[in-house]
Amino acid sequence: MKKLESMEQYEELKNQGKTIFLFSADWCPDCRFIEPFLPEVEEKFPEFTFVYVDRDDFLEVCAANDVFGIPSFVAYEEGKVLGRFVNKDRKTQEQIESFIQSL
């Protein structure tokens, strides 16, 4: 999974192709819970570029996407929001895959 490095990269990624941003943080236990199965999720959905957004480094990106709880997912295609799975609850692999399938 790519890690977001700059606001410019965020704008570029959200406006090209299909991108799913994972909003997370190192200190978040529910974020750590999903880490082991994220590579499998990425493998199942190769049409998407997955990007890790550290909420502590990119508060402005969180605010722009109304992300106030983590882990959360926001999917874009060519600059338009495809879907949002945004809340502060722990997420299972099945819930994440169901969200992506619904896009």
HELIX and SHEET records of a PDB file:
HELIX    1   1 MET A    7  LYS A   14  1                                   8    
HELIX    2   2 PRO A   29  ILE A   34  1                                   6    
HELIX    3   3 GLU A   35  PHE A   37  5                                   3    
HELIX    4   4 LEU A   38  LYS A   44  1                                   7    
HELIX    5   5 LEU A   59  ALA A   64  1                                   6    
HELIX    6   6 GLN A   93  GLN A  101  1                                   9    
SHEET    1   A 5 LYS A   2  LYS A   3  0                                        
SHEET    2   A 5 THR A  49  ASP A  54  1                                        
SHEET    3   A 5 LYS A  18  SER A  24  1                                        
SHEET    4   A 5 SER A  72  GLU A  77 -1                                        
SHEET    5   A 5 LYS A  80  PHE A  85 -1                                        
END                                                                             
